[in-house]
């Protein structure tokens, strides 16, 4: 068989700290993105079922801002887009 010339000394060691940081960043983005998508679906429901497209547009914009804040701040995280999601669900129930 052909030898590729790789030896155990040639392989760099894994950077576990960087792997952990990347994984935590991915999980953070997935949490915020999931709640933001739920808020968008709630906005579509408010607009489509209740014909309140003005509230749906405002809720969508608030969800976008909340997603940006949630991604930028790890301490706030998914709670930022959860606020417009909760408001949209409340308007879906009450309208």
N, C-alpha and C positions, 0 to 999 in steps of 0.2 A: 504494500500500500504506500501511497505517497505520503511523505512527511510534510506537514505544514510548517514545521519549524517553531511551534509554540511550546514553550516550557512553562512550568509553574511559576518560574521567576519572572516571566514576561507579562503575566496577567496582573493588572492593577487590582489592588484591594478595593472592596466595595465601600462606598461612602454611605454608611448607614444613617448618619445624621441627615444627609441630604435626601435620602430616600424617605425618611420619616417626615421631613419638612414638606416634601412634594406630596406625599400621601395625605397629610393633614390639610394641605391647601386644596387638594382635590375634594376631600370630604366636605370642607367648608363651602366650596363653590357649589357642590351638589346639593347641600342643604338649602342654601340661599336660592339657588336656581329652581329647586322643586317648589318652594313656597311661592316664589315669584310666578311660576307657571300656573299654580293653583289660583293665584290672584287674577291672572289674565283670563283663565277659564271662568272665574266668578264674574269678571267684568263682562265677558261675552254673554253669560247667562242673564245678567241684569239688563243688558241692552236687548237681547233677543226675546226674553220671556216677559219682561216688564216694560219694554219699549222706552227705557230711560237711558238713551244713548249718551246724554250729557253726563250723567253720573258714571256711566261705564268708561267714558273717555277720561274723566278726572281720576277714577280709580286706577285706570291703566297707567296714567302718568305718575300717580303716587306709588304704584307698584314698581315702576321703573326706577324712580328715585330711591325707594326703599331697597331695591336690589343693589343699586350702586353703593348706598351707604352700608348695607350688610356685607358686601364683598370687601369694601375698603376697611371695615372695622371688624376685627375678629371677635371683639367682646360683645358686640351687638348681634352680629351674625344673622341668623334666620328670623330674628324677632322684628327686624326692620320691614321686610316685605309682609310679615304676618299682620301688621297693623292695617294696611289697606285691604288685605284679604279678609280680615274680620269685619271691616266696615262694609265691604262689598257683600259679604254673606248676610250681614244685618240688613242692608238695603234690599237684598233679594227676598228676605223674609218679610220685611215690613211694607214694601211697596205693593 
